[in-house]
Amino acid sequence: MSGPTPGRRRAVRWLPYLLLAPALLVELLVHVLPMLAGAVMSLLRLNQFAIRDVTRAPAAGLDNYRVAADLTGPVGADLLRSFGITLAFSLLAVSGAFLLGLAGAVAMRKAFRGRGVLRTLLLIPFALPVFSSVITWNFMLQRDTGLVNTVLVDWLGLTEERMFWLVGPNSFVSLVVVAVWRTWPFAFLTITAGLQSIPTELYEAADLDGAGPWRRLCSVTLPLLRPVNTVLVLVLFLWSFNDFTTPFTLFGAAAPAEADVVSLHIYQSSFVTWNFGLGSAMSMLMLGFLLVVTIGYLALTGRRRRYA
């Protein structure tokens, strides 16, 4: 019996590359080319006068990077302050989304009547378009007519003064709350999927050993969910750190100083002051920071798994 012909063997060898080609092309157009364009723009003196013909924009070398990284200058100092706000915002948003998602998934691990309907309702914040959900929060957080102050002042009487939620120090709290509200259903969905892979026999054995809910969580659920949680925390952090839609929709282009996250800061540097080269340099610095965080996080969690 004769084997495959040489032509068929070549076709089989090239088939995986042909199947991957559409995905690689989309990745190239959507991510790689814009990133390369940003890297090139960061080396130019690109302003409102040169943006019409980028090829004729004067070269800036590393000047944009020097200005952005000069912490003694006004630009670098503002970028560092914005970076600190973004880091605090990301850590709080990730912690809140993860804890709420874990609590919801564990609470609905056991079957009960109406569990499917309740799970669907909990996913609504994640299914809604970002703009419509955040603009609803904007209305709710208005000082005079917003639902939040109406509940706190008129219904519950917790405070006599209507607070500003979209300006001043409370703006940071508002941003964290809205971000957690948007992202925690994703954490809930991911952890729920991870719980399906844990055998029920382990929980039954823990029950026989007299383990309570807290002991089952620490000794069974969290250790077996570690691979899922590792990826989940990283994805939530990258989303939060890069989030532009939420603060832009909630505050507009000019965010309060307390909620001036890096994404909005770069937008203002690029489209308000018309310094696209400097804005691109800031973007590349942020990309470098996220790459370092991602590589370090994956290396640290991978080492823990090897020694566990």
Buried (B, 14 or more C-beta within 10 A) or exposed (E): EEEEEEEEEEEEEEEEEEEEEEEEEEEEEEEEEEEEEBBBBBBBBBBEEBBEEEEEBEEBEEBBBBBBBBEEEEBBEBBBBBBEBBBEBBBBBBBBBBEBBBBBBBEBBEEEEEEEEBBEEBBEBBEBEEEEBBEBBBEBBBBEEBBBBBEBBEEEEEEEEBBBBBBEEBBBBBBBBBBBBBBBBBBBBBBBEBBEEBEEEBBEEBEEEEBEEEEBBEBBBEEBBEEBBBEBBBBBBBBBBBBEBBBBBBBEEEBBBBBBBBBBBBBBBBEEEBBBBBBBBBBBBBBEBBEEBEEEBEEEBEEEEEEE
